[in-house]
Amino acid sequence: MPIDFNKIPSPCYVIDEPLLRKNLELIKKVKEAAEVDILVSFKAFSNWGVFPIFKEYGFSASASSLNEARLAFEELGVKAHTYSPAYEKKTIADILKYSSHISFNSINQLQKYFKITNQNGVSIGLRVNPEFSDSPYDIYNPCKPGSRFGITADQLGDTLPQVVEGLHFHTLFEADSFALEKVLTIFIDKFGKLLPRLKWVNMGGGHLITKRGYDIDHLVKLLIDFKNNYGVEVILEPGSAFAYQTGYLVSTILDIVENNGIKTAILDVSFTCHMPDCLEMPYKPVILGATDEKTGKPTYRMGGISCLAGDYIGNWSFDKELKPGDKIIFDDMIHYTTVKTTMFNGVNHPSLGIWNENSGFRLIKEFTYQDYKNRLS
Ligand SMILES: Cc1ncc(COP(=O)(O)O)c(C=O)c1O
């Protein structure tokens, strides 16, 4: 039974449970085959209403703030592996309470907090910067010259402070295993001498393991070889891979306007509020039943409901003319959406729901005026 989008209240993010489970199963297989730990990075996806599904597969979490670490503890029942560019005095004690591992971004931060970290029995790591990333997008390149992330090999020197048990690096973005292989060659060259006395290496996120064509066998071999060569526990913390292509943003056309020959379908959703990566990266999302612009076909820009002039993306072509009331279904709108959305302009937040073949659609949450108001004063 396919999803009947007309039965879903608009606007709404809809998680497709069979697709989510497919990703969880694949990632679990990699975890078991390579005998590594693979954590869900909360920064990409943290809709805790579906964590009972995640719990069935036994995943732990990586956090980048007190709120994420606490959510991991309360809703996933795990202590997080936490990394933040800097920790604050007022929150470090709570962060440690909810963390099993913590990575510091600088030697200053390590010196400031290693005592309290040791007292809490949390394993200490340092984020290092291999100064290499093949991310095509500057906004997702943590290794650009001048980056604020991690300690470079030059800065670190030949020895590590005794309290450090692990190294953390994050350089990839929606990458394949061959990009990881390149990073590992550079990482080993720059930091390999420090590995013999360490317990763990966290290879960050950006591993798009669930993308069609990802060479799983190659990844597993890389990870096993690394473990065998250096005798450390290996940790990955992808976010996107978990929620990649697992659902939709359902929206409705409210009006169609025309200016200078350009037709814009005005939607009950917004790119800036609800699909921010489309403008920030930027990229053009897939709309079900539409194609890129084709001459001779009805063609439209999609316009957001906010008043931001740039809140639109063009152009898509359809088989027939669009009209108010038609549904526009954006594909792959689960990762890096609900974690980044805003209520700019007072635009209401799309509902959250989940669909599966047996029970159909289940509404998880609706947003109200109170959600908007409570954030503002
Ligand atoms: C430190 C760190 N770990 C993990 C991730 C997750 O990356 P992705 O969702 O691309 O797998 C990110 C993303 O920015 C990150 O900064």
The ligand as an ORCA input file, in Angstrom:
! r2SCAN-3c Opt
* xyz 0 1
  C      31.722     16.341     14.593
  C      30.645     15.822     13.705
  N      30.300     14.518     13.789
  C      29.333     14.008     13.011
  C      28.648     14.780     12.095
  C      27.568     14.147     11.268
  O      27.841     14.232      9.909
  P      26.859     13.618      8.833
  O      25.479     13.934      9.242
  O      27.251     14.301      7.565
  O      27.108     12.139      8.791
  C      28.987     16.142     11.961
  C      28.315     17.008     10.995
  O      28.542     18.176     10.850
  C      30.004     16.681     12.797
  O      30.340     17.984     12.734
*
